[in-house]
Amino acid sequence: MFQRDRVFLVRIELLSFEDLKRKIGLEVGVSKWFTIDQERIDKFADVTEDWQYIHVDPVAAMNTPFNGAIAHGFLTVSLLSAMYYDAVPELEGSELGVNYGFDKIRFLSPVRAGSRVRGHFELVDIREVRDLEVSTNWRVEVEIENFDKPALVAQWIGRQYLSKGWSQNGQK
């Protein structure tokens, strides 16, 4: 769904505003699997300065209800951007997309070290909020491989800024 450029990821699939609007209520994309190994957890702990033993000490974490080290919930949340870029086509004419926030986020299951996760993206709403500015609302569920309950569910809001000359219907 994307190709690596020297500096950043470039998604190669495009959808017009109207095409995306027709997908309201539908799952628009599913990301590839992302491995949450102990090294990734440790690096996240270092960046966020959250070294709670249930994340960074697998031996001590064996004596908890989790029976081993688990990922930070915020590590799973932080992967949503990568999952989104992998799973969701780019809005035609979009020059910039930003994270606007969450209406709801719930951590339903711990992600054990060594697990793989992927994101499911259902479009809840898309609308033009101003000229050249589009708001998207996604229901996101992060699946844990071979596990019944998701790691998290969220209502995620994004903003897309269109290039000058584009309208919400994709017309120049």
C-alpha positions in Angstrom: 0.0 0.0 0.0 3.0 2.3 0.3 6.6 2.5 -0.9 9.6 3.7 0.9 11.1 7.0 -0.3 14.4 8.3 0.9 12.9 10.6 3.5 9.3 9.4 4.2 6.6 6.9 3.3 4.6 7.6 0.1 1.3 5.8 -0.2 0.6 4.9 -3.8 -3.2 4.2 -3.6 -5.4 7.3 -3.8 -9.2 7.7 -3.2 -11.3 10.8 -3.9 -13.3 12.4 -1.2 -16.5 11.0 -2.7 -15.0 7.5 -3.0 -13.9 7.6 0.6 -17.3 9.0 1.7 -19.0 5.9 0.2 -16.9 3.8 2.6 -18.5 5.2 5.7 -19.5 2.3 7.9 -17.0 -0.1 6.2 -13.6 -1.4 7.0 -11.3 0.6 4.7 -8.1 -1.2 5.5 -6.1 -3.7 7.6 -2.5 -3.1 8.2 0.4 -5.5 8.0 1.5 -7.3 11.3 3.9 -5.4 13.6 6.0 -7.4 16.0 6.1 -6.1 19.6 9.3 -7.7 20.8 11.2 -7.0 24.0 13.7 -4.8 22.2 10.9 -2.5 20.9 9.4 -2.3 24.4 12.7 -1.4 26.0 13.4 1.3 23.4 9.9 2.7 24.0 10.5 2.7 27.8 13.8 4.6 27.2 12.1 7.2 25.0 9.1 7.7 27.4 11.1 7.2 30.7 8.5 4.6 31.7 10.5 1.7 33.0 7.9 -0.1 35.0 9.0 -3.6 35.6 6.0 -5.2 33.9 7.4 -3.8 30.7 11.2 -4.0 31.0 11.9 -6.9 33.4 10.6 -10.1 31.9 11.7 -12.2 34.9 10.0 -10.0 37.5 6.9 -9.7 35.2 6.5 -13.5 35.3 5.2 -13.0 38.9 2.3 -10.8 37.8 -1.1 -11.6 36.5 0.4 -11.0 33.0 2.9 -13.9 33.3 5.6 -12.0 31.5 6.5 -8.6 30.1 3.8 -6.6 28.3 4.0 -3.6 26.0 3.0 -0.2 27.2 -0.5 0.7 26.1 0.9 3.9 24.7 3.4 1.9 22.6 0.4 0.2 20.9 -1.3 3.6 20.4 1.9 5.0 18.9 1.9 2.4 16.2 -1.5 3.5 14.9 0.1 6.0 12.6 2.3 3.3 11.0 -0.7 1.0 10.8 -2.8 3.8 9.2 -0.2 4.6 6.5 0.0 0.9 5.7 -3.7 0.2 5.5 -5.6 3.4 4.4 -5.4 4.9 1.0 -4.4 8.5 0.7 -7.1 11.1 0.2 -6.6 12.5 -3.3 -5.3 16.1 -3.2 -4.1 15.7 0.4 -1.0 17.7 1.1 -0.8 17.0 4.8 -2.5 14.8 7.4 -2.4 15.4 11.1 -3.6 13.6 14.2 -6.4 15.6 15.7 -7.0 13.4 18.7 -9.2 10.7 20.1 -12.8 10.7 21.2 -12.4 7.4 23.0 -9.6 4.9 23.6 -9.7 1.7 25.6 -7.0 -0.8 26.3 -8.8 -4.2 26.3 -6.0 -6.7 26.4 -2.3 -6.6 27.3 0.1 -7.1 24.4 2.7 -9.6 25.6 6.3 -9.3 24.5 6.8 -11.2 21.3 3.2 -10.7 20.1 2.2 -9.4 16.7 -0.5 -6.8 16.2 -2.3 -5.1 13.3 -4.8 -2.4 12.9 -8.3 -2.5 11.4 -9.7 0.9 10.2 -13.4 1.5 9.8 -14.5 4.9 8.5 -17.1 6.4 10.8 -17.3 9.9 9.2 -15.6 12.2 6.7 -16.6 15.8 6.1 -15.2 19.1 5.0 -14.7 21.4 8.0 -13.3 24.4 6.0 -12.1 25.0 2.5 -9.3 22.6 1.9 -9.6 20.9 5.3 -11.2 17.5 5.7 -12.0 15.8 9.0 -12.0 12.0 9.2 -13.3 9.8 12.1 -12.1 6.2 12.3 -13.0 3.3 14.5 -9.8 1.6 15.0 -9.3 -1.9 16.5 -5.8 -3.3 17.1 -5.9 -7.1 16.8 -3.4 -9.4 18.6 -2.4 -12.4 16.5 -4.1 -15.6 17.8 -5.9 -13.8 20.6 -9.7 -13.3 20.8 -9.9 -9.8 22.4 -8.3 -6.8 20.7 -5.5 -4.9 22.4 -7.3 -1.6 22.0 -10.3 0.1 20.4 -10.4 3.8 19.6 -12.3 6.6 17.9 -9.5 8.5 16.1 -9.9 11.8 14.5 -7.6 13.0 11.7 -7.4 16.2 9.6 -6.3 16.2 6.0 -5.3 19.5 4.4 -5.8 19.6 0.6 -3.6 21.4 -1.9 -4.8 24.7 -3.2 -7.0 24.2 -6.2 -8.7 21.0 -4.7 -12.2 20.8 -3.4 -13.7 18.2 -1.2 -15.1 16.4 -4.2 -11.7 16.0 -5.7 -12.1 18.6 -8.4 -9.3 21.0 -9.3 
